[in-house]
Amino acid sequence: MQLHMSEQDVVDACAVYVARRCQADPRDVVVDLIYDRGFAAEARAGWQTVRLSEQEMVDAIAEFLEAYHNFDPYALDIQLQFPDENRIEAYVVVGALPG
């Protein structure tokens, strides 16, 4: 099975990921997605600012899909995509073999 995650889905996943680490409510986390020689995100939770690497964004999506949709995070192949100059999206293959 394949999933397409919109830019808002990626933002939501990053917000939940940062909220857990900063002990904040995900609704109070502001996330900006960045593409500059690689994917990244910058999130603000209250007075804290956190920069997520591409790998941390992938981890955030895996944790989000595990927590909210009961997917096995180890069975996901997550690829961030830059389909045009205005959006960052993710494509997920569920049931992917590791490696």
C-alpha positions as CSV (number, residue, x, y, z in Angstrom):
1,M,0.0,0.0,0.0
2,Q,1.2,3.5,-0.8
3,L,0.2,6.7,1.1
4,H,0.6,10.3,-0.1
5,M,1.1,12.8,2.7
6,S,0.3,16.4,1.9
7,E,2.4,19.3,3.1
8,Q,-0.1,19.9,5.9
9,D,0.3,16.2,7.0
10,V,4.0,16.6,7.1
11,V,3.6,19.8,9.2
12,D,1.3,18.0,11.6
13,A,3.7,15.1,12.0
14,C,6.6,17.5,12.8
15,A,4.4,19.4,15.2
16,V,3.5,16.3,17.1
17,Y,7.1,15.2,17.1
18,V,8.4,18.5,18.5
19,A,5.5,18.8,21.0
20,R,6.4,15.4,22.6
21,R,10.0,16.5,23.0
22,C,9.2,20.0,24.3
23,Q,6.2,18.9,26.4
24,A,3.9,21.2,24.6
25,D,0.5,20.8,22.9
26,P,0.9,20.1,19.2
27,R,-1.6,22.9,18.4
28,D,0.8,25.4,20.0
29,V,3.8,24.3,17.7
30,V,4.4,26.4,14.6
31,V,6.3,24.5,11.9
32,D,8.1,25.9,8.8
33,L,9.2,23.4,6.2
34,I,12.5,24.2,4.4
35,Y,14.2,23.0,1.3
36,D,17.8,24.3,1.0
37,R,20.2,21.6,-0.3
38,G,18.1,19.1,1.6
39,F,14.9,18.9,3.6
40,A,14.6,20.4,7.1
41,A,12.0,21.9,9.4
42,E,12.1,24.7,12.0
43,A,9.5,24.5,14.8
44,R,8.7,26.8,17.6
45,A,7.0,25.6,20.7
46,G,6.6,28.5,23.1
47,W,10.1,30.0,23.6
48,Q,11.9,27.0,22.2
49,T,13.0,26.7,18.6
50,V,13.9,23.3,17.2
51,R,15.5,22.5,13.8
52,L,14.7,19.1,12.4
53,S,16.9,17.4,10.0
54,E,15.6,15.3,7.1
55,Q,16.0,12.1,9.1
56,E,14.2,13.6,12.0
57,M,11.3,14.6,9.7
58,V,11.2,11.0,8.4
59,D,11.2,9.8,12.1
60,A,8.4,12.3,12.9
61,I,6.2,10.9,10.0
62,A,6.9,7.3,11.1
63,E,5.9,8.1,14.8
64,F,2.9,10.1,13.6
65,L,1.6,7.1,11.5
66,E,2.3,4.7,14.4
67,A,0.5,6.9,17.0
68,Y,-2.5,8.0,14.9
69,H,-3.0,5.2,12.4
70,N,-1.4,2.1,14.1
71,F,1.2,1.5,11.4
72,D,4.4,-0.3,12.2
73,P,7.1,2.4,11.9
74,Y,9.7,-0.3,10.9
75,A,7.6,-1.3,7.9
76,L,7.5,2.1,6.3
77,D,9.6,3.5,3.5
78,I,9.2,7.2,3.7
79,Q,10.5,9.5,1.0
80,L,10.2,13.3,1.2
81,Q,9.5,14.9,-2.1
82,F,9.6,18.4,-3.5
83,P,7.0,18.2,-6.3
84,D,7.2,21.9,-7.1
85,E,8.9,25.0,-5.7
86,N,6.0,25.6,-3.3
87,R,5.4,22.3,-1.5
88,I,7.1,19.5,0.4
89,E,5.2,16.2,0.6
90,A,5.9,12.7,1.6
91,Y,5.3,9.4,-0.1
92,V,5.1,6.3,2.1
93,V,5.2,2.7,1.1
94,V,3.6,0.5,3.8
95,G,4.9,-3.0,4.3
96,A,8.3,-2.1,2.9
97,L,11.1,-4.5,3.8
98,P,14.0,-2.9,5.8
99,G,17.2,-2.4,4.0
